[in-house]
Structures are given as C-alpha cells and as structure tokens.
Amino acid sequence: MLKKIKETTEYLESRISFKPEIGIILGTGLGRLVNEIDIQQTFPYEFIPNFPVSTVDGHHGQLIFGTMNGRNIVAMQGRFHYYEGYTMQEITFPVRVMKFLGIELLILSNASGGVNPDFEVGDIMVIEDHLNLMKDNPLIGQNENEVGTRFPDMGHAYDLDMIKLAFTIADKNKIKLQRGVYAAVSGPTYETPAEYHYIRTIGADAVGMSTVPEVIAARHMGLKCFAISIISDLGVPGKIVEITHKHVINAASAAEPIMTNLIKELIGR
C-alpha cells in the first residue's frame, strides 16, 4: 500500500504547481461544487496510477486541483463505494494520497436517507458521529506505521471546531442545519422499513453507503474531518416511498447550492 501511495503521489506532484491544503470528496449529485473552484489542473481517474474508477451515475470521476476562497484545494468529483466491488483499501486510497500531497483537512459530502422524524427531504445534516455498519474496516490488515497508528482513536472523528464554525456560518446566513449521527451500510439496496427502524433505534439520524471508510482512513493519518449529508429521502414511518437513484440525485442537486455556499465560506474562514 505504501509503495502505491508514494507512486501515485509522485505522479501527481510532478504535474501540479502547488501543495493542496484541503481535500474535498463530493458525493452523489453533489459534483457542481467544482464550479466554485478556480481550477488549475484536472486528472481523470483512469489516468492516475493505482486509482480506482467510479462506476456510479452522478459521480464524474476526476481529481481537481485549484483554489477556493484563497485556499489550495484538491477535490474528488466522484467517490468509490464498497458496493462497486472495491476493497476498503481501494475506497480509501485517494484519501491517503491527498494526505501525502499535503492536505490537513478533509471535507466530505453525501446524499443519505433520513431516519430522524424531525428531518425533511432537502435538509442538510452536519455529521457529528457515525456508526460503521458496513461489516468491514479499511484498517484491517498489516499496519503501515509511516501512514498511521495501529489503533487510532475515533472519539472525535468529526472536528468539533469545524462543526461549531459551520453552525455559526449557518446562523449568520439563515441556513437551516440539522445535526446527527450517520450510519454507513454496504448497499447497494435501499433499506427496508424494518432496517430503517433498526438503524433509527440504535442511534442514527441518517443512513447512507459511503463516507465512514474515508473518515476512518483520514483519522488514521491524523487529518481533521468535516462532513455533510443532504437528506434525499426519508425512512420514517408514514413517509417511506419508493425511491430510485435518480430521485436521490435530484433531491441532492436541489439542496446543493445551499451546501456549496456553506462549504465555500467554511473554507474561507
């Protein structure tokens, strides 16, 4: 793993003109944040050594380098998922490369199903904690001490100062923000009513199929993390309807401008 990380890092460093400070991972239907980046260079995933390739609609599949609000950015427009058949190590490989490129903060977004009865479709939830229900972990296997410690602490997986700042910005701009716990499942099926009930009962407010592996890998390497879920559907009794991937993309896209403004100011501050 370490050899591949260094090989990919060296490939990118030889082709970029600056050191990124912040990494961004854009989830389903949330790729338009790149329009706010002053793009310097773009690399399709298929041309980056050792990179997986995104196979899901709504994930464009390119690594973008540029600036936003005066900060050097590297953004993944499209992520990788366990249900695509990738290993946890492959899913989190780009996060490790971004760390070796120099980032200190990782910002993640996703579209998720809300199981909190106080949520509505289109709500934006700041993730305060998570439940890993994917039955796998990217840190299983031999540990590379040069990458991170064998037993990383996850007590504050999501940076408290960043969360506080997000709510300060939201209050100033009259943005409605929810907060809660995100449960990650493997997918690719959407949940049954019984599964929604179970996920709510064990303490989650939203459920999705991503984010947690990347956060675990990021914390393994000492990166600060901040993550947002856009509630694209509801797993609440009486509000459960049949959904498709297109519905998720459309719901996420509708709320995307608000999320974009929030992240832009967060980065600037």
C-alpha angles and dihedrals in degrees: 000000000000092000091052093046091053093044092053093042092052091048092054096040090055089057105039128076102213144031114255118230100188132038123207128194114196118205136206112326092356102099098109093084084087087073086072093054120093091227118217101169138002128200121191108223093239090064096050114092114248094002120135118230123240113240101180128101110248092035111097097191109227139120112227128198121194146099134286124185090345096308127115109244139191112192132189108215095198129013137213127252137206091233091061087070097257121137120244088252091055092047092054098038094097091053090055091049091050089053091051089049088059111265119150099185131046120201117193134187133188144165113243145171116256117228096172108099090218091063128094132197108276096030117137115225124196107215112234098172140348146221117220105215095157094101091230139074130206091225095062110117134034113350121229106215090199088061101042148316122294095240110030118192115241098187091116103022090155115052112251095206092053091049091051091049091050092056091046090054091045092052091050092050096038092243116159109231129182124199130207155115121302120213116205119208129178099244146157089159119071113239128275117235089256091052091049089052092049093049091050092046094055092054112273128133097191138017132210145148104250147030100067096080091050092048092050091052092045093051089046086063096042098254121151113238134206121177138184131195123201109210104233099170140002130248093189122125109263092017101065112117133168110276137189133197088257090058089052092050092049094048092047092047092052092056095038098094091060092047090048093054091048094051093044092056092041090056092046092053 
